[in-house]
Amino acid sequence: MNTRLTQQLLDTFLPLPHLFFDTSFSLSILTENRPYRNIGDLLIGQAPSVRQALRLCGATDDIVEGTASDYECFSALCIAAPMLTGHTVMQNITTLLSLVFDIETPLSPYACDTLWETLNAEIEERNLRPSDIAALLSVESLCYRVNPFEAPLTLSFPDIDLYPLPDLGDTPTAWLTSPSHHAESLDQFLETLFRQLAQYAEHGAVSVRLGLPSHFTYRRNSKRKELDETYRFYCSHPSSEFTSEALYELETAIAVSVAAFCQKNGLSLLLAPACRVEEVIALYRYLSLNRSIPETLVYLNDPTPWQPFFAQFTFRTEYGLPGLLPLSDPIIPYAAMFPLGAALLPDHAITDPIALASGYRKRKSIAQALAALGEAYSVDEETLCSLAEDIVYGNIKNRFGI
């Protein structure tokens, strides 16, 4: 492979901003941004994705739950490294070690102590923080999930734009089971919720995350008294005592109300990954009757089932009309763009700074693939660089004129 051409492609678009639309970071990372204690703290201490991988490799509970020492956690990672060869987590770690520390030595039980001493000294000297890791990965913006019923936080992530993402859960009734969110009626609950969402919009929120009911029921939606009775019953009884039809009616009322609020207030709707195309079609059919369709973002693992939907409901948002926009691309499984439909994401939220390396790593893969394409078909360097930039950054350039 033409390594010079590959490097030219990397130089072209690796520095372009990475922008992640859905992250479920621990808020303490964003509020404290404290320096890392050591390499164990950096790679494992604040990284749920790494702990989950270690669990698969048979790590003990104290390692997985974070009660072991940083050295013990790092040692467990080095021991598990050969078993995690090719795993996404290990690929992310390898990318970080190379980018942040210029270390190409793979993790292994034999290199554990040497790496521990070498990397800890560098971490202390550079006073590395999570924001530094994000900056080295060219991350420019993050949307972070928040409890919509809690007050907006003051965050500390220098040089990175942070956007709150109010998270209503994987079902429309997810928040109703908490006694602290109970109200006298469904209308009062929605009024409180919308007041909070409006507050987050003032603090930079551009989207609301919502799960959809597995079945939409419209028949009794206009009877607010019955819905209020259903709402109060649901709040005070376990779902096992709740009839499916009544639950669907309540979930439909909440989902439709939230979608209408988003459309009215210029917020997009980010649908939870579990949402099926049938559920989204049902929501859109109902909303289209009232001309209250918000700009909607969905995850696409397999675009094939969505083709009938796109044929019916996709709008041209560049002209100011609402519409549904995919967060994944059938050609590029994931990269990172932002906001409102310019996003290309994986089928899961980014959980920690280590996982941010996935977008960076994907760009390297694209560069290598394009270099091979150019070599095989004699495509000139300028065309390939333009193609690379269009793939990774084209959506946001075209949509916002950057």
Rosetta blueprint (number, residue, H / E / L):
1 M L
2 N L
3 T H
4 R H
5 L H
6 T H
7 Q H
8 Q H
9 L H
10 L H
11 D H
12 T H
13 F H
14 L L
15 P L
16 L L
17 P L
18 H E
19 L E
20 F E
21 F E
22 D E
23 T E
24 S L
25 F L
26 S L
27 L H
28 S H
29 I H
30 L H
31 T H
32 E H
33 N L
34 R L
35 P L
36 Y L
37 R L
38 N L
39 I H
40 G H
41 D H
42 L H
43 L H
44 I H
45 G H
46 Q L
47 A L
48 P H
49 S H
50 V H
51 R H
52 Q H
53 A H
54 L H
55 R H
56 L H
57 C L
58 G L
59 A L
60 T L
61 D H
62 D H
63 I H
64 V H
65 E H
66 G L
67 T L
68 A L
69 S L
70 D H
71 Y H
72 E H
73 C H
74 F H
75 S H
76 A H
77 L H
78 C H
79 I H
80 A H
81 A H
82 P H
83 M H
84 L H
85 T L
86 G L
87 H L
88 T H
89 V H
90 M H
91 Q H
92 N H
93 I H
94 T H
95 T H
96 L H
97 L H
98 S H
99 L H
100 V H
101 F H
102 D L
103 I L
104 E L
105 T L
106 P L
107 L L
108 S L
109 P L
110 Y L
111 A L
112 C H
113 D H
114 T H
115 L H
116 W H
117 E H
118 T H
119 L H
120 N H
121 A H
122 E H
123 I H
124 E H
125 E H
126 R H
127 N L
128 L L
129 R L
130 P H
131 S H
132 D H
133 I H
134 A H
135 A H
136 L H
137 L L
138 S L
139 V E
140 E E
141 S E
142 L E
143 C E
144 Y E
145 R E
146 V E
147 N L
148 P L
149 F L
150 E L
151 A L
152 P L
153 L L
154 T L
155 L L
156 S L
157 F L
158 P L
159 D L
160 I L
161 D E
162 L E
163 Y E
164 P E
165 L E
166 P E
167 D E
168 L L
169 G L
170 D L
171 T L
172 P L
173 T L
174 A H
175 W H
176 L H
177 T H
178 S L
179 P H
180 S H
181 H H
182 H L
183 A L
184 E L
185 S L
186 L H
187 D H
188 Q H
189 F H
190 L H
191 E H
192 T H
193 L H
194 F H
195 R H
196 Q H
197 L H
198 A H
199 Q H
200 Y H
201 A H
202 E H
203 H L
204 G L
205 A L
206 V L
207 S E
208 V E
209 R E
210 L E
211 G L
212 L L
213 P L
214 S L
215 H L
216 F L
217 T L
218 Y L
219 R L
220 R L
221 N L
222 S L
223 K L
224 R H
225 K H
226 E H
227 L H
228 D H
229 E H
230 T H
231 Y H
232 R H
233 F H
234 Y H
235 C H
236 S H
237 H L
238 P L
239 S H
240 S H
241 E H
242 F L
243 T L
244 S H
245 E H
246 A H
247 L H
248 Y H
249 E H
250 L H
251 E H
252 T H
253 A H
254 I H
255 A H
256 V H
257 S H
258 V H
259 A H
260 A H
261 F H
262 C H
263 Q H
264 K H
265 N H
266 G L
267 L L
268 S E
269 L E
270 L E
271 L E
272 A L
273 P L
274 A L
275 C L
276 R L
277 V H
278 E H
279 E H
280 V H
281 I H
282 A H
283 L H
284 Y H
285 R H
286 Y H
287 L H
288 S H
289 L H
290 N L
291 R L
292 S L
293 I L
294 P L
295 E L
296 T E
297 L E
298 V E
299 Y L
300 L L
301 N L
302 D L
303 P L
304 T H
305 P H
306 W H
307 Q H
308 P H
309 F H
310 F H
311 A H
312 Q H
313 F H
314 T L
315 F L
316 R L
317 T H
318 E H
319 Y H
320 G L
321 L L
322 P L
323 G L
324 L E
325 L E
326 P E
327 L L
328 S L
329 D L
330 P L
331 I L
332 I L
333 P L
334 Y L
335 A L
336 A L
337 M L
338 F L
339 P L
340 L L
341 G L
342 A L
343 A L
344 L L
345 L L
346 P L
347 D L
348 H L
349 A L
350 I E
351 T L
352 D L
353 P H
354 I H
355 A H
356 L H
357 A H
358 S H
359 G H
360 Y H
361 R H
362 K H
363 R H
364 K H
365 S H
366 I H
367 A H
368 Q H
369 A H
370 L H
371 A H
372 A H
373 L H
374 G H
375 E H
376 A H
377 Y H
378 S L
379 V L
380 D L
381 E H
382 E H
383 T H
384 L H
385 C H
386 S H
387 L H
388 A H
389 E H
390 D H
391 I H
392 V H
393 Y H
394 G H
395 N H
396 I H
397 K H
398 N H
399 R H
400 F H
401 G L
402 I L
